[in-house]
Every structure is written in structure tokens, then in C-alpha cells.
Amino acid sequence: MQSGPPSGAESDDLELVRRSQGGDTRAFDELVTKYRTRIYAMVYQMVRNEQDAWDLAQDGFFKAWKSLDKFRFQSSFYTWLYRIVTNVSIDWLRKRTLRPEGEFDDTIARTDIEPTADVTPKGEVSPQRQMERAELRDRLDAAIAKLSPEHRAVVLLKEVEGLQYHEIADAVGCSIGTVMSRLFYARKKLQTLLKDLHENV
Amino acid sequence: MKTFEERHAAWLDGRLDEAERAIFERELAGQQQIDPATERAELDRLKLALRQHLARTRMPNPDFFNHRLLDRIETDRHATAPRATSTGTPAAGWFQSIFVRLTLAGTMALLLGVATYRGLISPQLEERPETAYLTQVLDAKSPAPEVSASSFNANAREEQAAVLWLDGMAHVPESYAAADENLDPDAAP
């Protein structure tokens, strides 16, 4: 599991940021290549739609490019970028919840997720096990979709992205105490929604 | 004092010391009616499930992602570049443009105003005869019935006088007499 980038990678990032601030798009392209998958994954988990996630990740990176002169090197580029993308995603989700919304579509982009990655090599999983995992993934998707955008962001940044509390606080723009509080209630809700899964696993 | 939610997160992360952990677990079991071991096991399973099933998301068309983003950046650069090169920054250019336009418009309006005054209004004021209004006698009455009083205005500018005509008056008291030069010696009393 990835956590924050190591200090060496961070210093590389900062050099790339300096060059990008000077208008070097190739340097920014390197930063995009480095973080696009994680950013996309994060946004995808937030919005649960492939096309929307792709577009929002684009918006996030574009906004980051436009705001590069405001980056003061007081945090890692990675955390700063997460803050922008998280805000873009939360804003999008808030606007979306103002419109009538249908039930959660559990058929969305099932093929884009590699459920067996990091678990066992492909081909050694029985169809029965694959079905169980697909069911579990769908249940997780549905449960996460029932969280508020703020709670969703915190639980994904902590549990999936593995960020530290101070990095999450920086990314979502609140105190560490608020992060912990949101995390507690998000976990409790997920725990309740997935109670039967816990009992069966 | 940390809140219950903060201590819960710290407990789950193993950041509480032995004494704090014991107190928290007693609180969890007593007040919250939650078995600490079950709670930890469930939340650990939840964390594992989230990581295993959500962490690996493949991004579609990653190279096109970069291409489109850079294309967007270039388009934005070209959109803002002309304004930036002509008059400095776009904001400064806008301000300067508005400032220059306002200055020119103000100067033109001022010149037009002066020309209108000089050409049309000022000559009329100079040619207009001085009004006799201030010396006009509005009412002339005589307390003696045998004396009739009337007045007329001298309209010529150089005369600057109002004439009071008293008909039937035997004489004018000296205290009412005007200066000699204004009296017509040939006029009949």
C-alpha cells in the first residue's frame, strides 16, 4: 500500500514544481504521469463513474497547473494536489446531490477494478471465490456511496491511500481532530452497512 | 482532553499507551457496550477489504490523459498570452485601457463644454442689457388724495434710474428731496 511519497521523491517533486512554475510543461507532464493513476483512483472512488472521474482528474490537474504560483513549498506537492482534487470532487458531488439522483448503479465500470490484484495471481482464483469478491466489492461500493462527500474523502484518503492524519487534514482543509471525528463516523456507518459481511467473512 | 472519536482513532492505530488503552477499552466496553476485541477485528477487516477492493483502479487512456491536459494548458496559454504581451499583465492592460479611455472621454467632454460656453452662452451674457428690475418701483401710492403718484423706469443702461412722478404736490419736503442733479428743473411740479 502506498503512503506519502518518500523524501527523495518529494525533493524530485519540488524540483519539478519549480520548473513547472517557470512554465516548463514537460516538468508538469512528469508530475502528471507520476500521480495520475492515484489521483484518478481517488476521484473514481469518490464519484463512482469512470468518465466523471477522468474529467474531474483533468480538472484537478488543470487547476493545479493554474495555481502553481500559489504553491509555497510548505507541504508536499502530493498533499497539495490531493487537496485540490478532493475539493474538486467534493464540489462536484455537492452539486450533484442538489439534483435528483437515482439509486446507486452497481454495474458501473466493474471491469476497471482489478479485484484480485495484490491478492493472488490471476487464474488461481476459483469462479466461486471470484463471485464472492465481486459481491463484496459491490457491497463496499454501495456502502461508500452512502457516505457524505466529506466522510467519503476522509475514509478513502486514510484507508485506501494511507495518508497520515495531518496530510488528510491538509488535503480536506480541516483540523486533525475533525479528520478523526469524520473517520470515526464514516467507519461506524460502513461497519453498520456491512455488518452481515463481517459476520460471514 | 481528546474526544472519544479522537481516542478511538488513536486506539485503532495503536497510538495509545498502555494506561490510555486500558482506560479506553474499559470505556468502550462499559459506556458504549462494545467488545474491544470485536470492534478492532471488524474495523481491521473493513480496512483490509477497502484496501484490497478499492485501491487498484485502472485508469483508462492514461497517455491521452496527459495529451489532453497539455493541450488544454497550451490553449489556455495562447488565450492569455496576447493580452499579457501587449500591455503587461492582463489585469494591468485592462486597467490601463479603461483609464486611458476615461481620460480621453473626460478631456473631450471638458473641451466641448468650454467651446459651447464660449461660442453660445458667453456672447449672450455680454450682449444682454443690464436689467432694470432691481430699480423698478412696484407700487407708488400717495397718502394725500390730491396728489397722484406714478412711476416709470428708465430702461437705458446708462441712466440707471427710476422716476417717481408726483402730480398735484405743492412742494417736496427738503428731507425727501433727491440730489439736485437727478431733478429736472424744467419739470412741472
Interface residues (C-beta under 8 A of the other chain):
Chain A: M1 T25 F28 D29 V32 T33 R36 T37 Y40 A41 Y44 Q45 E50 W54 A57 Q58 F61 F62 W65 K66 D112 I113 E114 P115 A117 D118 V119 R133 L136 R137 L140 I144 V155 L156 E159 V160 Y165 G177 M180 S181 L183 F184 Y185 R187 L190 Q191 L194 L197 H198 V201
Chain B: K2 T3 F4 E5 E6 H8 A9 A10 E42 L43 R45 L46 K47 A49 L50 R51 Q52 H53 L54 A55 R56 T57 R58 M59 P60 N61 P62 F65 N66 R68 L69 L70 R72 I73 E74 D76
